[in-house]
Amino acid sequence: MTLSDTFLDSEDVHPIDVVETLAEHNAWDFDRITEDQIAMAVEGQWRTYSITLAWSAHDETLRLICTFEMDPPEESLAALHDILNRTNDMVWSGCFTYWREQRLMVWRYGLVLNGNQIAGSEQVDRMIGDAVTSAERFYPAFQLACWGGQSPERAMDVAIAGAYGRA
């Protein structure tokens, strides 16, 4: 028996219920699309991020997808792919990808909860926080590489450390 089994019966707590409670607490706009999926908007410094969390009972995974629009010029796609590789080498809790057809930058993460584990509000809050923090951290680098004429290596200089304060 796991520690979480001692306190809660997993049938009583649905992972998306935890997300919904967290969204209400933070006053985020959200829509409970289905019992197993919720979409919300989270305001960042650079963008408003669309965040979707979905529960898959089949593989016992809570999936998070954080997106923002991005439509780089065709001639910048090689630089974008280069900077995505550099970015993903620097992060551990998820990864970026670019969905070209949808013109979306995407942060993906999956929390595996096998054996009837329960996603606590702290875990879900951390998942969402990591997604927004990563998007905020690397957004300027993506912009510099795609529209600013900077090499991916040079553009990454702005993403080396977390930002402190506001200009």
N, C-alpha and C positions, 0 to 999 in steps of 0.2 A: 504494500500500500504506500502510495506517495504522500508527501506532506499535504498537498492540496486536496487529496481524497479525505484526509482527516477532517477538514473544515467544510468542504462543499461537495455536494453530489453533482457530478458533471452534467447530469440531465437537467438540473435546475438552472444552470447558467449557460446560455448560448453565447459564443464569442462575439457575435454581432450585437447582442444586447449590451455587452461591455463597451463596445465601440460607441453605440448610441448614447449610453449614459455619459461617456466621456465627451462626446460632441455637444450634448446638452449642457454639461458643466462648463465647457469652454465657449458656449454661445456660437458655435460654428454652424453655418447653414448646412443642413444635411437632408438627405432623402433616403429613407429605408426602402430600397428598390424591391427587395424580396426578403424573405426571412433570413436568407443566407448572404445578403449583400447590402452594403450601405455606401452612399457617395456623399462627399462633403467638400466644401470649399474652405481652405485655410489661407488666411492672408499672411504673406511674407513681406519682406522689405522690397524685393524686386518684382514680385508677381503675386497673384492669387493662384494657389495650387489646387488642382482638382485631385482629390484623394478618394480612392475606392478601396474598400476592404471587402473581401469575399471569403466565406467559409466553405471549404470543401470537406464534407464528412467522409467522402470516399478515401482521400489520402490524408485526412486529419491535418489540414494545413490552412492557416489563416494567411491569405495573400493580400499584400498591399501594393497598390499601383498609384504612384504620384505622377501627375503629368502637367506639362505646360506647353503652350503652343510655341513652335519654332519652325521657321521656314527659311533655312539658309539658301543663299544662291547656289546654283548647281556647281559652280567652280570652287565652292568652299566645302563640299562634301568630304573630300579626302582629308582636309584639315579637321573637320568635325569627327571623323572616325578615328583619327590619330589622337585627338584630345579625349575622346571617350575611352580609349585604351589607357591613356595616362591617368585619367580620372579614376577608372575602375581599379587601377593598381594601388590607389591611395585610400580606398574605402573598404571596409570589411563587413558592414552590416547590410549590404544591398549592392545594386549595380545600376548603372545608367545604360540605356539603349535609345536609339532613335528610330521611331516608327515613321518612315518616310511618307508612306501613303496618307497617313493621318496628319502629318506635319506636327508630330508631338515628340517632345523629349520626355522620357519615361524613367522613373526610378522604381525598381521592383525589389520586393523582399517577400520571403515566405517563412512564416513561423510554424514549424512542425510541432504539433501537439498530440503525438501518438500516445496510445495507452490511456485515453480519456483525460489527458491533462487539460487544465483550464488556463486560458489567457487572462492574466490579471490586468487590472486597469493600469498598473505601472508599466507592464510590458507593452500594452497597446499604446500608451502615451509615449513611450520610448520609441516605438516603431514609427509613429507619426512624426515625432520630433526629429528623429534621425533623417527621415525623408525630406522634411522641410529644411533642416539644417544643411544637408548635402546639396539640395537644389540651390539654396541661397549661396552657399560657399562656391559652387562651380558655375553658377549662372554668368558672372562677369567673364570668366575664362572662355565659356562657350561663345559669348558675344564678341570678345576680342578676336578669337580664332575665325569666326564666320563673317564678321562684318568690319572688324577693326584692322584687318591686314596684318595681324600679329601671327607669328609662327605658333603652333601648338605648345612648343616648349616655353616660349616667352609668355604666352597667354596664361600658362599654368602658374606663373610667378604670383599672380593675384590670388591664387587659391591655396598657397602653401600653408597659411595660417588662418585660423578663424578670425572673423572681423570683430572688432571691439568698437562699440559706439557707432555714431552716424556722422557723416560729413555734413 
